[in-house]
Amino acid sequence: MPDPIGDSLDRALEGAFTRRIPQSAQAQMKYLVKQLKGTKAAAQALGISQRTVERYVVGKLKRPRQDLRGRLEREVKKR
Protein backbone atom coordinates (compact mmCIF):
# COMPACT_ATOMS: atom_id res chain seq x y z
CA MET A 1 0.00 0.00 0.00
CA PRO A 2 1.46 3.38 -0.98
CA ASP A 3 2.19 5.86 1.78
CA PRO A 4 -0.28 8.77 1.31
CA ILE A 5 1.60 11.05 3.71
CA GLY A 6 4.94 10.42 2.03
CA ASP A 7 3.40 10.99 -1.41
CA SER A 8 1.87 14.25 -0.21
CA LEU A 9 5.21 15.43 1.12
CA ASP A 10 6.92 14.53 -2.17
CA ARG A 11 4.34 16.54 -4.14
CA ALA A 12 4.77 19.51 -1.78
CA LEU A 13 8.54 19.39 -2.25
CA GLU A 14 8.14 19.26 -6.04
CA GLY A 15 6.08 22.44 -5.88
CA ALA A 16 8.82 24.21 -3.92
CA PHE A 17 11.44 23.83 -6.66
CA THR A 18 11.85 26.65 -9.13
CA ARG A 19 13.44 24.66 -11.96
CA ARG A 20 11.62 22.08 -14.03
CA ILE A 21 13.00 18.58 -14.40
CA PRO A 22 14.96 17.91 -17.60
CA GLN A 23 12.68 16.78 -20.44
CA SER A 24 14.81 14.72 -22.82
CA ALA A 25 16.23 11.33 -21.88
CA GLN A 26 19.75 12.63 -22.52
CA ALA A 27 19.28 15.61 -20.21
CA GLN A 28 17.68 13.45 -17.51
CA MET A 29 20.51 10.95 -17.71
CA LYS A 30 23.16 13.70 -17.53
CA TYR A 31 21.39 15.16 -14.49
CA LEU A 32 21.25 11.76 -12.78
CA VAL A 33 24.92 11.04 -13.51
CA LYS A 34 25.88 14.40 -12.06
CA GLN A 35 23.74 13.91 -8.93
CA LEU A 36 24.98 10.36 -8.29
CA LYS A 37 28.59 11.25 -9.19
CA GLY A 38 29.12 8.66 -11.89
CA THR A 39 27.64 6.46 -14.56
CA LYS A 40 28.05 3.30 -12.51
CA ALA A 41 25.87 4.60 -9.66
CA ALA A 42 23.27 5.87 -12.12
CA ALA A 43 23.20 2.50 -13.86
CA GLN A 44 22.69 0.68 -10.57
CA ALA A 45 19.88 3.04 -9.56
CA LEU A 46 18.09 2.44 -12.88
CA GLY A 47 18.85 -1.27 -13.18
CA ILE A 48 20.64 -0.98 -16.53
CA SER A 49 24.25 -1.36 -17.68
CA GLN A 50 26.83 1.37 -17.26
CA ARG A 51 27.43 1.36 -21.02
CA THR A 52 23.75 2.07 -21.68
CA VAL A 53 23.93 5.11 -19.39
CA GLU A 54 27.00 6.30 -21.28
CA ARG A 55 25.17 5.92 -24.60
CA TYR A 56 22.30 8.10 -23.37
CA VAL A 57 24.73 10.75 -22.05
CA VAL A 58 26.58 10.90 -25.39
CA GLY A 59 23.34 10.99 -27.35
CA LYS A 60 23.55 7.69 -29.25
CA LEU A 61 20.36 6.46 -27.59
CA LYS A 62 17.47 8.89 -27.50
CA ARG A 63 14.21 7.14 -26.63
CA PRO A 64 14.16 4.81 -23.63
CA ARG A 65 11.82 1.85 -23.34
CA GLN A 66 8.55 2.47 -21.50
CA ASP A 67 9.68 0.86 -18.23
CA LEU A 68 13.06 2.62 -18.27
CA ARG A 69 11.36 5.94 -19.03
CA GLY A 70 9.27 5.60 -15.86
CA ARG A 71 12.24 4.61 -13.68
CA LEU A 72 14.34 7.44 -15.09
CA GLU A 73 11.66 10.03 -14.42
CA ARG A 74 11.12 8.75 -10.86
CA GLU A 75 14.84 8.84 -10.06
CA VAL A 76 15.22 12.36 -11.44
CA LYS A 77 12.19 13.56 -9.45
CA LYS A 78 13.65 12.05 -6.27
CA ARG A 79 16.74 14.18 -6.63
C-alpha positions as protocol buffer text, in pm:
chain_id: "A"
residue {
  index: 1
  type: MET
  ca { x: 0 y: 0 z: 0 }
}
residue {
  index: 2
  type: PRO
  ca { x: 146 y: 338 z: -98 }
}
residue {
  index: 3
  type: ASP
  ca { x: 219 y: 586 z: 178 }
}
residue {
  index: 4
  type: PRO
  ca { x: -28 y: 877 z: 131 }
}
residue {
  index: 5
  type: ILE
  ca { x: 160 y: 1105 z: 371 }
}
residue {
  index: 6
  type: GLY
  ca { x: 494 y: 1042 z: 203 }
}
residue {
  index: 7
  type: ASP
  ca { x: 340 y: 1099 z: -141 }
}
residue {
  index: 8
  type: SER
  ca { x: 187 y: 1425 z: -21 }
}
residue {
  index: 9
  type: LEU
  ca { x: 521 y: 1543 z: 112 }
}
residue {
  index: 10
  type: ASP
  ca { x: 692 y: 1453 z: -217 }
}
residue {
  index: 11
  type: ARG
  ca { x: 434 y: 1654 z: -414 }
}
residue {
  index: 12
  type: ALA
  ca { x: 477 y: 1951 z: -178 }
}
residue {
  index: 13
  type: LEU
  ca { x: 854 y: 1939 z: -225 }
}
residue {
  index: 14
  type: GLU
  ca { x: 814 y: 1926 z: -604 }
}
residue {
  index: 15
  type: GLY
  ca { x: 608 y: 2244 z: -588 }
}
residue {
  index: 16
  type: ALA
  ca { x: 882 y: 2421 z: -392 }
}
residue {
  index: 17
  type: PHE
  ca { x: 1144 y: 2383 z: -666 }
}
residue {
  index: 18
  type: THR
  ca { x: 1185 y: 2665 z: -913 }
}
residue {
  index: 19
  type: ARG
  ca { x: 1344 y: 2466 z: -1196 }
}
residue {
  index: 20
  type: ARG
  ca { x: 1162 y: 2208 z: -1403 }
}
residue {
  index: 21
  type: ILE
  ca { x: 1300 y: 1858 z: -1440 }
}
residue {
  index: 22
  type: PRO
  ca { x: 1496 y: 1791 z: -1760 }
}
residue {
  index: 23
  type: GLN
  ca { x: 1268 y: 1678 z: -2044 }
}
residue {
  index: 24
  type: SER
  ca { x: 1481 y: 1472 z: -2282 }
}
residue {
  index: 25
  type: ALA
  ca { x: 1623 y: 1133 z: -2188 }
}
residue {
  index: 26
  type: GLN
  ca { x: 1975 y: 1263 z: -2252 }
}
residue {
  index: 27
  type: ALA
  ca { x: 1928 y: 1561 z: -2021 }
}
residue {
  index: 28
  type: GLN
  ca { x: 1768 y: 1345 z: -1751 }
}
residue {
  index: 29
  type: MET
  ca { x: 2051 y: 1095 z: -1771 }
}
residue {
  index: 30
  type: LYS
  ca { x: 2316 y: 1370 z: -1753 }
}
residue {
  index: 31
  type: TYR
  ca { x: 2139 y: 1516 z: -1449 }
}
residue {
  index: 32
  type: LEU
  ca { x: 2125 y: 1176 z: -1278 }
}
residue {
  index: 33
  type: VAL
  ca { x: 2492 y: 1104 z: -1351 }
}
residue {
  index: 34
  type: LYS
  ca { x: 2588 y: 1440 z: -1206 }
}
residue {
  index: 35
  type: GLN
  ca { x: 2374 y: 1391 z: -893 }
}
residue {
  index: 36
  type: LEU
  ca { x: 2498 y: 1036 z: -829 }
}
residue {
  index: 37
  type: LYS
  ca { x: 2859 y: 1125 z: -919 }
}
residue {
  index: 38
  type: GLY
  ca { x: 2912 y: 866 z: -1189 }
}
residue {
  index: 39
  type: THR
  ca { x: 2764 y: 646 z: -1456 }
}
residue {
  index: 40
  type: LYS
  ca { x: 2805 y: 330 z: -1251 }
}
residue {
  index: 41
  type: ALA
  ca { x: 2587 y: 460 z: -966 }
}
residue {
  index: 42
  type: ALA
  ca { x: 2327 y: 587 z: -1212 }
}
residue {
  index: 43
  type: ALA
  ca { x: 2320 y: 250 z: -1386 }
}
residue {
  index: 44
  type: GLN
  ca { x: 2269 y: 68 z: -1057 }
}
residue {
  index: 45
  type: ALA
  ca { x: 1988 y: 304 z: -956 }
}
residue {
  index: 46
  type: LEU
  ca { x: 1809 y: 244 z: -1288 }
}
residue {
  index: 47
  type: GLY
  ca { x: 1885 y: -127 z: -1318 }
}
residue {
  index: 48
  type: ILE
  ca { x: 2064 y: -98 z: -1653 }
}
residue {
  index: 49
  type: SER
  ca { x: 2425 y: -136 z: -1768 }
}
residue {
  index: 50
  type: GLN
  ca { x: 2683 y: 137 z: -1726 }
}
residue {
  index: 51
  type: ARG
  ca { x: 2743 y: 136 z: -2102 }
}
residue {
  index: 52
  type: THR
  ca { x: 2375 y: 207 z: -2168 }
}
residue {
  index: 53
  type: VAL
  ca { x: 2393 y: 511 z: -1939 }
}
residue {
  index: 54
  type: GLU
  ca { x: 2700 y: 630 z: -2128 }
}
residue {
  index: 55
  type: ARG
  ca { x: 2517 y: 592 z: -2460 }
}
residue {
  index: 56
  type: TYR
  ca { x: 2230 y: 810 z: -2337 }
}
residue {
  index: 57
  type: VAL
  ca { x: 2473 y: 1075 z: -2205 }
}
residue {
  index: 58
  type: VAL
  ca { x: 2658 y: 1090 z: -2539 }
}
residue {
  index: 59
  type: GLY
  ca { x: 2334 y: 1099 z: -2735 }
}
residue {
  index: 60
  type: LYS
  ca { x: 2355 y: 769 z: -2925 }
}
residue {
  index: 61
  type: LEU
  ca { x: 2036 y: 646 z: -2759 }
}
residue {
  index: 62
  type: LYS
  ca { x: 1747 y: 889 z: -2750 }
}
residue {
  index: 63
  type: ARG
  ca { x: 1421 y: 714 z: -2663 }
}
residue {
  index: 64
  type: PRO
  ca { x: 1416 y: 481 z: -2363 }
}
residue {
  index: 65
  type: ARG
  ca { x: 1182 y: 185 z: -2334 }
}
residue {
  index: 66
  type: GLN
  ca { x: 855 y: 247 z: -2150 }
}
residue {
  index: 67
  type: ASP
  ca { x: 968 y: 86 z: -1823 }
}
residue {
  index: 68
  type: LEU
  ca { x: 1306 y: 262 z: -1827 }
}
residue {
  index: 69
  type: ARG
  ca { x: 1136 y: 594 z: -1903 }
}
residue {
  index: 70
  type: GLY
  ca { x: 927 y: 560 z: -1586 }
}
residue {
  index: 71
  type: ARG
  ca { x: 1224 y: 461 z: -1368 }
}
residue {
  index: 72
  type: LEU
  ca { x: 1434 y: 744 z: -1509 }
}
residue {
  index: 73
  type: GLU
  ca { x: 1166 y: 1003 z: -1442 }
}
residue {
  index: 74
  type: ARG
  ca { x: 1112 y: 875 z: -1086 }
}
residue {
  index: 75
  type: GLU
  ca { x: 1484 y: 884 z: -1006 }
}
residue {
  index: 76
  type: VAL
  ca { x: 1522 y: 1236 z: -1144 }
}
residue {
  index: 77
  type: LYS
  ca { x: 1219 y: 1356 z: -945 }
}
residue {
  index: 78
  type: LYS
  ca { x: 1365 y: 1205 z: -627 }
}
residue {
  index: 79
  type: ARG
  ca { x: 1674 y: 1418 z: -663 }
}
